[in-house]
Amino acid sequence: MKNGEQFSFETRLLHNEHKVDPSTGAVSVPIQHASTFHQFDVDQFGKYDYSRSLNPTREALETIIAELEDGTHGFAFASGMAAISTAFLLLSAGDHIVVTEDVYGGTFRMVTTVLNRFNIDHTFVDMTDFESVKAAVRPNTKAIYMETPSNPTLKVTDIKQICDFAKEIGALTYVDNTFLTPALQKPLQLGADIVLHSATKFLSGHSDVVAGLAVVKDPELAARLGTLQNAFGAVLGVQDAWLVMRGLKTLSVRMEHSQKGAQKIAEYLNQHPLVKSVYYPGLADHPQYDIQHNQASGAGAVLSFELESEEALRTFVDHVQLPVFAVSLGAVETILSYPVKMSHAAMPADEREKRGITNSLLRVSVGLENANDLIQDFEQALQKIQASHTITAQ
């Protein structure tokens, strides 16, 4: 759509160059299942030849996410980890990367059990401590990988500060933007080189697709990543690409509602006597509250909270009724997760403990339910903990 930059983000979710199919007028992007395309000239092939290399349906999604993230090129992959893994292939043997310490468990596994086999070394650091980041850098540091807010303890990294530093040392910067999406945070505007998403989560938003996305601004870097996407081949199927595009249309309203609910629930949990800690960058007492406020337009819809013991956690999970107790996040339904045995099961117990990922920590991705209903449900489950303590004391 011409001159789309004049419109707000909410409008551009719906009104872009793929708003209407030019050949039929359809208001939904056609799903092109063809794996191969007829060539009409032996010497000059058309734009499409084989769907691993380029497919019109996947291309539509890649164009849309590039525009929404203020990048020049987007890339769609079969999963969030496929996007992350392919982006890591920009590195070479002998390189070193600095990584957010409380990173998603799948990324931790990729870095520690796959990249290390190819002589790509790593250092995990508390990315909220800039001095620690600087101290971790080596002469062969070629990338800094940020996840902000981090998963599951919701630490916030100053993206611009890290990106400015990375440029000084000639390192690439990766930012996992899954939790906030471009509706709330634009890492490329802050200097990042590569933005990554598990599009399985908020971007698609309905727990019905597995997908990953990457966006870059620099055309030369885009060419390198595009070559890797084609060579590695972990591309997104056309049905899933269509599902992500359908989900994107409601991203803004979903994020707005879910974020309001997350704020309300975080404030409720933060004053509850049975809750030890609440991790949510929308709370005024969050250590990086000001940074979050400065670099994003919201705190997102994910929070974590810690109960006093694993026994209390088990009682809570047994009695809570509304949330789905499951892996993943970012859906229309509220999802309650247990990082120790779900998102961060790949991380050894001692590494989890160092990062504050304890056996009594729960993560909540707030959905589209009425927040008061969720709070009422949480309250009755917490009361069960209190009741069990009373019985034990007697």
N, C-alpha and C positions, 0 to 999 in steps of 0.2 A: 504494500500500500504506500503510495507516494506521500511524502511529507509526514510520515507517521510519528516523527520525533516531536511534533507539535502537541501530540496527545499525551495524556497521563498514562502511567503504567497500567492502571486498571482497564483503560480503554484499549491499549495496545495488546492486551491479552486476547481480545476478540477481533480487533480490526488490524490485520497485518496483510502481507501480500498473499497469504493463503486463506483469506476470508472467503473467497469465492473461486471455485474451479473455473478457469477461463474458457474451457471447452464446452462445459455443460451448464454452468451457473450453479452447480451444487454448492451448498453452504457447509459442506463437510469435505475434508481432504480425501480424495479417492485412495483406496487401498490397492496398491499395485503389487500383485503377487508374483509377477514375472521374475524368474531367476536370470533370464538372459534376454537380450534385445536384438532384433534383426538389424543388420547393418546394410545400408543401401548403397554403399560405395566401398570398393576394395581398398582404396587408399586413404579414405577419410571417414573415420567412425563417428557416430553420433555421440551425444553427451552421455548416454547410458549404454553400457555394453554387458555388464555382469553385476548383479545386485550386491555382491560383497563390496564391490568398489563404489557403487552409487546406485541408489534406488530412489525414485521420486517421492515415495511416502516418507522414507527415512530422511531424505533431504529436506522435506517440509519442516519436520520437527527440528532438525539441526539449524535451519534458518531462523525458526521462531525463537529457540533458546539463545542463539547468538544475539539476536536483537534485544531480548529481555535482559540479558546480562551485559549489554553494551559492549559486546565483542564483535569480531569480524567473521569468525568461523565457529560453528558448533559441530560436535561429533557425538553420535548416539551409539551406545554399546549395549551388550546383552545383560549387563548388570552394573551396579555401582562399582563393584570390585573389578569388573572388566575395564571400566573407564580408568580407574586408579592404576591398575596394573599396566595398561597400555601407556598411560602417561609416564609411568616410571621407566618405560623402555627408552625414554629420551636420554637416560643415564647410560654410562658405559662402565665396564670393568675398571676398578681402581678409583671410582668416584665415592664420595662420602655425602650423606644427607643428614640434616638435622630435622627431627620430627617432634611434634607435640607429644608430650609423654602420655597423656590420658587420651590417646587416639582410639578410634573404633577398633575393635578386636580383629576384624578382618584385615585392616591395614597393618596392624601390629604383626599379624601372622605373615603377611606378604613381605614385610620388611625383614623380619627376623628369620624366616625359614626358606624364603625364595631368593630375594635379592642378595642375601649374604652368600648364597651358593655361587653367585656370579661375581663375587669379589666387589660388591657394592656395599660399603660399610655404612653404619648409621650411629647416631647418638640421639637418645631421647632426652628432652629437656622440658622443664616447666616454662612454657612459652610466654607466661605472664611476667617472667623475670628476664628483662632484656640483657642484663649482664651475664646470665647463664647461657643465653643464646650466643652471645659474642664469644664466651669462653669455649663453647662447644665447636666453634668453627675451626677447620683445619685448612691447610693449603689446597687440599683436593676436594673441599666442600663445593658441590655443584648445585645443590638444591636445598631449600628450606620448605618443609611441609607443615602447613597449619591446618588445624581443625578448630573452628571457632564459631559459636561456643562449642567447647569440647564435649565428647561423649564418654562417660555419662555425668561428669561432675561440673559441666557447664562453665568451665573457665573461659575467659575471654582474652584473646590475643589482640594486641594493637597491630592491625594489619598493615597500616601505612608505615609504621615505625620499622617493622620487620622487612617490608618490601624495599624501603629506602636503603636499609642496611645491606640487603641481598644484592642490590644493584651495585653497591660499592665494592663488593667482593666478587661480582660476576656470577652470582648463583641464581638459578631459577626459583620462583616462588609458586607453590601450589597451595590452594585454599579449598578445603572441603566446605561447601556452602549448603549442605543438605538441610541443616536445621533451620536456617533462616530463609533460604531461597532468594531469588532476585527481587521478590516483593518487599523484602526488608533489608537486604544487604547486597552491595555491589562491589565485590572485591577487585574487579578489574579497574574500577574508578580509583581505588586506593593503591594501585600499583602492582597488583598481582599479575603473574604471567598466565597461570592456568587456573580456572575455576572448575571444580568437580562436584558432581551430584550423584547421589543415589536417587534417581528419579522414581524409584519404587515408592519413595516416601511422599513428601508434601506435594511434589510437582504433579504426580498422577493422582495421589490422594485417596484411592478407594480400595487398597489392599487387593488389587486384581491384576497387577503387572509387575514384572521385575525388569528394571532398566537402569542404565547409567548414562550420564551426559558429561561432556567436557566442553569448555568454551575458552577461546584465546582471542587476543586482540592483535597481536603481531602477525602479519601475513607469513613471514618466514618461519616462525614457530608453528603456525597453522599448517604449512606445507609439510613440515617434519612430522607433526602428529597425524596428519592425514595419511602420509605414507605408512606410518606404523599401524594405523587403523586398518588399512587395506592389507598390509602384510600379516598382521596378527589375526585379523578376521573375526574378532569377537563382536560382530555388529548386531544391532537391534533388529529383530524381525518386524515386518510391516504391521502386523496386527497390534503388537505391543507399542509401536511408534504411534499408531492411531489412538490407542488408549491414553498414552501420555498427553497427546495433543488435546484430547477431550477433557482430561483432568485439568490441564493448564487453564482452560477457559474459566474455571471457577476458583483458581488459586487465590486471588485477592480476597474474595469474600470468605473463603474457608480459613485463610490465615488470620484475617481480622477477627472472626468469631472465636477461633481456637485460641488465639493469643489472649483475648479478653478473659476467656475461661481459665487459661493457665495462670494469669496474674491473680485472679480471684482465689484459685485453689492454692497457689504458692503462699499468698498472704494468710489464708486459713491455716495451712500446715505450719507456717512459721511461728504461729502463736500457740500451737497445740502442745500441751505438756508431755505427750508421749512421743513427740517427734524430736530427735536429737539435732538434726540439721536439715536445712532446705537449700538446694542449689538451683538458683534461677536468677539470671542477670537482670530481671525486671524488679527485683527487690532492692530497695535503697541501701540495704546493708551488704549487698554483694560487693566483693572487693574490687571488681572491675566495672561497677555500675556506670561510672562516668565514661569509660572507654566505649562500652556498649552503646550508650546514648549518643556518643559523638560519631560512631562509624556505622550505625544501623538505625533504622527507623522503628525498631521494636525489639523485644526480647525473645520473640518466638513462642512456640506452643509446647516446648519440651521442658520438663523440670525433673529433678531427682530429689528424693528425701530419704533420710536414714532414720530407722527406728532403733530402739535401744538394744535389740538382740535379734539373732536369727529366728529364735522362737517367736518373738513378737511379729516378725515379718511373715512367718508361716501362718500365724493366726490371722493376720490381716488379709493375706492372699486367699485363705480359705473362706473368708466371710464377705469380702467385697463382691458386689454383684454386677455392677454396670460395665466396668472395663473388660475388654478382652485381655486375658493373660497370655501374652504371646511375644514372639520375636517381632521386630520391626517397629515402625512409628510413622507419623505423618498421615494418618488415615482419617476418614470421616468419623469412625468410631474411636473412642478413647482406648489406648493400648497401654496396659501395665506390663512392664518388663522387669526381669531379674537379671541384671547385667552379669553377675557372677556365673550364671549358668546359661545365659543367652548371648548377648552381644559381645561379651568379653570372655567367653568360655575358652577361647584360644590363647588367652593370656595366662601365664603361670600364676598360681596363687600369690607367691611372694611379690610378683610384679604388680598384681592388682592391689594388694595391700599398700604398697608404696604409693600408689596413686589415689588412695582413698576409696577404692572400689571394694567395699566390705560386703560381708555376708548378710548385712542388714540394710543394704541400699536397694531402693526401688526407683525405677525411672517411669515417668508418666508422660505419654504423648496425648495431649488433650484434643478431643475430637469436637464434634458439633452438637453434643448433648447440651442440655441446660446445665450450666456450671453449678447451680444450686442443687440440682439432683445429684450430681457427682459428689459434692461436698456432703450432702446428707448420707450418701452411700459410704463415703470414706469415714464419716463420723460413727456410723453404726458398726463398722468393722473395727475402728479404733476402740470403741467401747467394749468390744469382745476381748481385746487385749487387756483392758483394765479389769474386766470381769475374771479373766483367767488368772491374773495376778492376785486378785482378792481371794479366789478359791485356794490358790497355792499358799497364800499367807495364812489362811485359816487351817 
